[in-house]
Amino acid sequence: MMSNATSIETTFYLAHAIKQQLGTQLETQQLGIAPMHVRVLKIIHKHQSCTAIDIANLCKRDKAQITRLIKGLIDQGLVKKESNPDDKRSQLLVLTPQGEAVQESLLSISKTMQNQMTRGVDKEDLETFIKVAQAMMKNLAKD
């Protein structure tokens, strides 16, 4: 049986390898965005009506850091702000057509990485891994 230290190290190395591969793919595709930008774009794409505060909460980052990331995406023409009909004090974030195109490229990169990462892994083992990883994340979120 694997010790806790080994499972933590293995998880850390897997996460690091995924982040490195994503960075390499982003450079190869010349998208000009960092892995954290990928996460923000994915959230904006998935949640059609979201604010910077929503993103900060979902990413578990401070609002100032997310605001800087969003400003960079706006400056690149990937995201735009729209008025929030439910709350005049906040603005909704939406992808521009260019942002949607980048999101499609990111989806392709994600599928390629998923196929590469799971090559030779039995479907049942992958399902078990996902269940275990989700349980671990849930356990850590309780604190």
C-alpha positions as CSV (number, residue, x, y, z in Angstrom):
1,M,0.0,0.0,0.0
2,M,1.2,3.5,-0.9
3,S,2.1,5.8,2.0
4,N,0.5,9.2,2.4
5,A,3.7,11.0,1.5
6,T,4.1,9.0,-1.6
7,S,0.5,9.6,-2.7
8,I,1.0,13.4,-2.0
9,E,4.2,13.4,-4.0
10,T,2.7,11.4,-6.9
11,T,-0.3,13.8,-7.0
12,F,2.0,16.8,-6.9
13,Y,4.2,15.4,-9.7
14,L,1.2,14.6,-11.8
15,A,-0.2,18.1,-11.4
16,H,3.2,19.6,-12.2
17,A,3.5,17.4,-15.3
18,I,0.1,18.4,-16.5
19,K,0.9,22.1,-16.0
20,Q,4.2,21.7,-17.8
21,Q,2.6,19.9,-20.7
22,L,-0.1,22.6,-20.9
23,G,2.5,25.3,-21.0
24,T,4.4,23.5,-23.8
25,Q,1.2,23.1,-25.8
26,L,0.2,26.7,-25.3
27,E,3.7,27.8,-26.6
28,T,3.4,25.4,-29.5
29,Q,0.0,26.7,-30.5
30,Q,1.3,30.3,-30.0
31,L,-1.8,31.3,-28.1
32,G,0.1,33.8,-25.9
33,I,-1.6,32.9,-22.7
34,A,-0.5,31.3,-19.4
35,P,-2.1,28.2,-17.8
36,M,-3.9,30.4,-15.2
37,H,-5.5,32.3,-18.1
38,V,-6.7,29.0,-19.5
39,R,-8.6,28.3,-16.3
40,V,-10.2,31.8,-16.3
41,L,-11.2,31.4,-20.0
42,K,-12.7,28.0,-19.3
43,I,-14.7,29.4,-16.3
44,I,-16.1,32.3,-18.4
45,H,-17.0,29.9,-21.2
46,K,-18.7,27.4,-18.9
47,H,-20.6,30.0,-16.8
48,Q,-22.2,32.3,-19.3
49,S,-23.0,35.0,-16.6
50,C,-20.0,35.4,-14.3
51,T,-18.2,38.2,-12.6
52,A,-14.6,38.6,-11.4
53,I,-15.8,37.8,-7.9
54,D,-17.4,34.5,-9.2
55,I,-14.1,33.6,-10.8
56,A,-12.0,34.5,-7.7
57,N,-14.3,32.2,-5.6
58,L,-14.1,29.3,-8.1
59,C,-10.3,29.6,-8.4
60,K,-9.9,30.2,-4.7
61,R,-7.7,33.3,-5.5
62,D,-7.9,36.9,-4.3
63,K,-10.0,39.3,-6.4
64,A,-7.0,41.6,-7.1
65,Q,-5.1,38.7,-8.7
66,I,-8.1,37.6,-10.8
67,T,-8.7,41.3,-11.8
68,R,-5.2,41.5,-13.2
69,L,-5.6,38.2,-15.1
70,I,-8.9,39.4,-16.5
71,K,-7.4,42.8,-17.5
72,G,-4.7,40.9,-19.4
73,L,-7.4,38.8,-21.2
74,I,-9.4,42.0,-22.0
75,D,-6.2,43.7,-23.3
76,Q,-5.6,40.7,-25.6
77,G,-9.1,41.0,-26.9
78,L,-10.2,37.6,-25.6
79,V,-12.7,38.8,-22.9
80,K,-15.1,41.8,-22.7
81,K,-17.2,43.2,-20.0
82,E,-21.0,43.7,-20.3
83,S,-23.3,45.4,-17.9
84,N,-24.9,43.0,-15.3
85,P,-28.7,43.4,-15.6
86,D,-29.1,41.9,-12.1
87,D,-26.6,44.1,-10.3
88,K,-25.6,47.5,-11.8
89,R,-22.5,47.6,-9.5
90,S,-20.9,44.6,-11.3
91,Q,-20.1,43.6,-14.8
92,L,-20.4,40.2,-16.5
93,L,-17.5,38.7,-18.3
94,V,-18.0,37.1,-21.7
95,L,-15.7,35.7,-24.3
96,T,-15.2,37.7,-27.5
97,P,-15.3,35.9,-30.9
98,Q,-11.5,35.7,-30.6
99,G,-11.8,34.4,-27.1
100,E,-14.2,31.7,-28.3
101,A,-11.7,30.7,-31.0
102,V,-8.9,30.4,-28.4
103,Q,-11.3,28.4,-26.2
104,E,-11.9,25.9,-29.1
105,S,-8.1,25.6,-29.5
106,L,-7.8,24.9,-25.7
107,L,-10.5,22.2,-26.0
108,S,-8.4,20.6,-28.7
109,I,-5.3,20.8,-26.6
110,S,-7.2,19.4,-23.6
111,K,-8.4,16.4,-25.6
112,T,-5.0,15.7,-27.0
113,M,-3.5,15.8,-23.5
114,Q,-6.2,13.6,-22.1
115,N,-5.6,11.0,-24.7
116,Q,-1.8,11.2,-24.2
117,M,-2.1,11.1,-20.4
118,T,-4.5,8.1,-20.3
119,R,-2.9,6.0,-23.0
120,G,-2.6,2.5,-21.8
121,V,-4.7,3.1,-18.7
122,D,-7.7,0.7,-18.3
123,K,-11.0,2.5,-18.3
124,E,-11.9,1.0,-14.9
125,D,-8.6,2.2,-13.4
126,L,-9.2,5.7,-14.8
127,E,-12.7,5.8,-13.3
128,T,-11.3,4.7,-9.9
129,F,-8.6,7.4,-10.2
130,I,-11.2,10.1,-10.8
131,K,-13.4,8.9,-7.9
132,V,-10.4,8.8,-5.5
133,A,-9.1,12.2,-6.7
134,Q,-12.5,13.7,-6.2
135,A,-12.8,12.2,-2.7
136,M,-9.4,13.6,-1.8
137,M,-10.3,17.1,-3.1
138,K,-13.5,17.0,-1.1
139,N,-11.6,15.9,2.0
140,L,-9.2,18.8,1.6
141,A,-12.0,21.3,1.0
142,K,-13.6,20.5,4.4
143,D,-10.7,22.2,6.3
